Amino acid sequence: MNLLKAFLATLFSKGNKLQNTAAISIYDLTINALNGDPINLSTYKGNYILFVNVASECGFTSQYKDLQKLYNTHKEKLQIISVPCNQFGNQEPGNANDIKTFCEVNYGVSFLITEKVDVKGKNQHPIYAWLTQKSKNGRTDSKVKWNFQKYLVDPNGNLIDYYYSITNPLSPKITKHLK
């Protein structure tokens, strides 16, 4: 009996990986693309995924340019998923066609753009619940504070970290993981 207790104590000790395992995988989740087609995140196993909640009328909107540069540089191992959201200052008022046109015409965006969703609150999309809740992602709790907050997931589906809006997409804080 003592041997079993010792084994269980070791298995579930603070430093053991099992304790930090996320309850669900990011790859079990889906979100719809801007055109309504489902995006199955398991398609991106083996790649980094950078989730960014975006808005067309935000002071950080010019980050689309650097997001596109980041994507062009690392697209063999990185998928950027931009997630339009109108929860911060009503800065993403457009419909799907408005958003698509704005991103393509002004910034030449070629990475994924999803449907407009809530990234916080009672209608929070399940992907953002996973990104912001330690009980789901196994790493950390966070709150989405503003547009262009970024979440980086590693090729194995583990949350690496999150970065507030002021962190440029080309920042070494992000790019160091992609080398």
N, C-alpha and C positions, 0 to 999 in steps of 0.2 A: 504494500500500500504506500509506504514512504517513497519507494522508487517511482511509482505512478505520480504522486504529488510533485516530486522533484522534476520529472519529465514535463508535466503540465506547466509548472512554474517557469521552466526554461522556455518552453514553447511560446508562452504568452508574456514573456518578460518585455520590458519597455523597448529594448534594442532589437527585438525580433521583428522581422519583416511582416510576419503574419498579422501582427497587431495593426500595422499601418496599411494593410490591403484595403483598397476601396471596395465598398459593398457592391457597386455595379461598375461596369466598364463603360468608358466613353463610347466604345465601339458598339454598344447595345442601343445607342440613341440615334435618332434621325431628326432632321429638320427639313423643311421644304425650301427648295431653291426659289428665287424670285419669280420664276415662271410657274411655280406650284409643284414641280416634280420633286419627289422625295430624294434627299441626300442621305445615303447610308454611310455613316462615319467609318464603318469597318472597311470601306474601300480604301481608306488612308492608313491602314495598319502598315507599319514600317516607315512611315513618314512623320515628320513633325507637323503639327497643326497649330496655326496661330489664329485664335478667335479674336475678332475685334468688333465691338459694337460701334456702329457708325451712324453719322447723320450728315446730311447734305448742307445744312445751314449753320454748322458749328465753327467756332474759331480754330478747331483742330482739323477741319476737313481737308486742309492742304496735305495732311499726312497720307492721303490716298496716293500721292505721287511717290512717297518713299515706301509705302506698302507695295506698290507696283515694282519699284526697283528691287526691293527685298525678294519679291516673288520671282522676278526675272533672273536674279542671281542664284537663287536656291531652289527653283521649282522642281528639280529632280529629287529633292528630299523634303520639300516644304509645301504644304497646302495652306493658303490663307483663306479663311472663311469670314467674310465681312457680314455682320448681322445688323441690318438697319433697325433702329429703335427710336421711338418718338417720346421717350420718357424724361428726357433732360431738356427742358426749355422748349419743348415742341419744335425741335430743330430738324426733324425728319417728317414733314407733313405730307410728302408726296405719296402717290400710289406706286405700284410696282414698275409701271412704264416710266414714270417720272424719275425714279431712282436709277433704273437701268440707263436711261438716256443721259442723265447727269453724270454718272460714273464713267461711261464710255466716252462721251464727248469731251468732258473737262479733264479727265485723268487717264484715259486709255485703259481702264481697269479690265484685266482679263482673268483675275482670280474669282473665286465663287462669291456670289452675293445671295443671301438667303431672303426669305420672306421677312417682313417687318414683324418683330416680336417684342414682348416685354422681357427685360433682362433682370428685373427685380420686382418685388411685390407679389401679391396673391396670384397673379397670372404669369409668373415667371416661367419662361420656357424650360423644359427639363434639362437641356444642355447647360443653361446658366445655373440651374440648381446644382448640377454636378460640378461645374467650375467653381462655384462659390461656397460649397458646403463640404467641410472636412469629412463628414460622415459618408459622403458620396465619393469624393475624390481621393480620400485617404491621406491628404497632405495638409491642407490649410483651409480655414474659413476666410472669406473676404466679402466685401460689398462692392458692387459696381457703383462708382462715384460719379462718373460722367461719360460722355461720348468718347470713343477712341481708347477705352481701357482695353488692354490686351492680355490674353491668357495663352501661354505656350504649353503644348502637350508634346511629350517625347514620342519616338517611334513605337514604343511599347504601350502607349495609351496612358502614361502617367503624367499628372500635372507637374510641370517644372516650376512655374512661377507665374505671377501676374504683374502687370506693369501699368501704372496710372497713365492717364492721357498725356502728361508732359513728357513721357518717355517716347522718343522718336523711334519708329520702327527699325531704323538702321543703327540704333544704339548698340554698343558692345554688350550691354546687359542682355540683349536678345541674340545678337549675331554670334556671340561666343559659343552658344549651344549648337549652332548650325555648321560649325567648321569640321 
